[in-house]
Amino acid sequence: MNLKNCIVCASLLWAASSVIGADASTNASTATPTAPPKTLWQSSLAVGLTLTKGNSDTLMVNGNIQSSRKWDKNEIGLGADGTYGENSGVKNSDSIHAFGQYNRLFTDRVFGYLRVDGLHDGIADIDYRFTVGPGAGYYFIKNADTSLRGEVGPGWVYEKQGGKTDSYLTLRIAERFDHKLSDRVKLWQSLEFLPQVDDWNNFIINGEIGLEVALSKTFSQRTFLQDTYDNVPAPGRKENDLKLVAAIAYKF
């Protein structure tokens, strides 16, 4: 191969590589960027501690974990919370509560649900109380900042309270309100009424209201008030239990 042919071949190779490189650059610039993976679950863990020594000797520990997921026409909410406290070595708080709820949306606002609750409260003399039942719900308000839903359905309670084991049918009537006051502040409130179907004098009311303030992307300060009213408590116990909790929450 003479010098002229070598020059021609080299020119052709250079031109081809230039075209290929320009085409690759064009494809790279016009390619659709890959969307970041969606978070399947939204979870948080909150812990609070109160400790005093001196004229008073008290200890109060509380914890709360929550997790939720929404996809297609499905919603799942899971949660558990517990409190333990002592005053001068005498236990004055000992409770564990957990729940799980699955919602199936039939329309944008109408849904059916199945809910399970479990409770232990040593101070209220409740060894255990399990509540399970299906129901129907409706979102009266549903947008990016605010939601308000109502729920109603039958349920079954199985409990050991005051050393006595019992079970009965109940009717669950509940509502839940969530509202974002700003990008950093969230307010929530819930109320639940559980009467015994064949004895409406035996009923339980659970209520909660709280405020959460974001400190960063992952940490927030959470303050909430919980109230439980049991119209037929264990012998020697009071009907009403009120609890105010302040905790630091971590989102993951």
N, C-alpha and C positions, 0 to 999 in steps of 0.2 A: 504494500500500500504506500503510495507516494505522499508527499507532504500536503499536496492540495486536497487529497481525499481525507486525510486525517483532520484537516481544518474544517472541512464540510461536516464530517461526523461529529466533531466536538461541538460545532455550532448547533446541529440538530439536537444533540443531547441537552445542551444548555437551554434551548428554547422549550423542549418538552418538560424539563424539570421546573422551569418558571411557570408554565401553564398549570402543572399539577399542584405546585405550591400555592399559586393564587386561588385555584379551585378549592383546595383544602381549607385555606383561610376563610374563603367565602362561606363554606359549609359550617365551619366552626362558629363564625359570627352569627349565622342565621339559625343555628340549632336552638331548640327550645330548652331553656335551663331546667334541670331536674328539680322538681318540687321537694322541699324538705319533708321527711317522714312525719305523718300525723301522730300526735300523742294519743295512744289508745285509752289510757287511764289518766285521770287527774286525781292526785292523792295529796294528803296533808297529814302531818303529825304534830300535835300540840301538847305541850307539857307545862304544868304550873306547879310551883312549890312555895309553901309558906312555913317558916320555921321561926319559933321564938324560944329564947332561953333567958332565965332570970326570974322576975316576979311571976311570969307565966311560962309554962313548958308545953308548947304545942307543936304539932307537926301536921301538915296537910299536903298531900300529894294528889294531883289529878292529871289524867292523860286522856287524849282523844285522838283517834285515827279515823280518817274518812277517805273513801275512794269512790269515784263515779266514772261512768263511761256512757257515751251516747253514739250510736251509729245506726244508719238507715232509720228504721222505725222502732228501735229498741233503746231502752234506758235502764241502767243498773246503778243502784246506790247501795253502798256498804258502809258500815260504821261500827265503832266500838268505843266506849268510854268507861273510865273507872275512877273512883275516888277512895282514898284511904286517909284517915286522920286519927290523931291521938291528942288527948288533953291530960297532962300530968300522968302519962302512962296508961290512961283509960281510953280504949277505942271509942271514938265518937262518929266515925264515918267508915263505911265498908260496903261499897257498891260496885257492881260491874253490869254494864248493859251493852248489848250488841243487837244489830238489826241488819236485814238485807231486804231489798225491794227491787222487783223487776217490773218495768212498765213496757207494754206493747201498744204502740200508737196505731189506732185505726184511722184517724184523720190527723190533721195538724194539731188538734186540740183534744180530741177524745181518745182515751186509752183505757186498757184493762191492766190490772196489776195483781201481783202475788207478793205478800209481805210476811216476814218472819221476825219476831222479836224474842229476845231472851233477857231475863233480869235476875240478879241476885242482890239483895240488900240485907246485910246482917243486922243493921240497926233497926230497920223496919220489920225484922223477923220474917223476911221473905227468903226462904232457902232457894227457891227458884220460881219463876213464872214465865211460861212460854205462851206466846200468842201467834197464831198463824191464820191466814185467811186471804181469799181473793177479793176483788172489788173492781169498781169502775171509777174513773176520774175524768176531770175536765179542766183544761187550762183557760181560766177567765181572762188572763193577761199573759202574753207570751211574746217577748221581744228581746233584743240584745241586752237591755238594761234591767228589765223588770219581768217577773213571772209570778202569777198567783194561780194556784190550782186547788181544787176541792176533790175529796175522795170519800167514797162510801162503799161499805160491803160487809158481809158477815164474817165472823171469826170464831175461833175456838181457843179457849184459855185452859191451860193445865198448870196448876200451881201447888206449892206447898208453903203455906203461910200460917204462922203461929202454931207450927207442929201438925197442922191439918192439911191433908191432901184433898184437892177438889178440882173439878173440871166443869166447864159450862160454855154455852154458846153466848157470843156477844155480837154487838153491832158496832162497827168502827165508822166514825164520822170524823174527818180530819181536813185540815187545810194547811197550806205552806206558801209563804210569801218571801221572795228574794228581790232585793233592789240594790243596784249600784248607785251610790250617791255621787261618786266620782271614779276616776281611774284607780284610786288608791283605797277607797272606803266602800265597804259593802255592809248592808243591813239585812238580817233575816229574822223570820218569826214563824212559829208553827204552833198548832193547837190540835189536840186529839181527844175525842170523847169515846169511852168504851163502857157502855152499860150492859149488864147481863140481860139477855133477851126476856127471860121469864121472871126477873126480879130487878126492876129498874132502880130500886133503892141501893143496889150493889153496883157502883160505877167507879171508874177511874178517869181522871182528867190529867193529861200531860201537856205542858206548855213550855215554850222556849222562845227567848228573844235575845239577839246578839248583834255585836258590831265588830267588824274586822278591819284593821287599818294596815295597809302594806308598808313595811319598812324597807324592803328591797324586792327584787324579783322572786326571791325564794323565801324570805322571812316576813312574818306579819305578827301583829299583836291582836289577840282575840279575847274579847270580853263578852260573856253571855250569862243570862239568868235562866235557870231551869226550875220548874215547879211541878210537883206531882201531888195530886189530891186523890186519896183513896177513901171513899165514903164508908167503907167497912174495913178498917185496918185490923191488924193482929191485936189480940187483947193486950191492953196496957200501952199501946202505941197511939200516936197522934195521927189525925187524918192528913195533915199537910206537911210536905217536905219541900223546903226552898233552898236552892243552892246558887251562889254567885261565884263564877269562875273567871279568873284572868290568867292567860297563858300565852306563851310564844309558840307560834306555829311555823313549821317548815314544810314547804310545798315541793313535791317531787313527782 
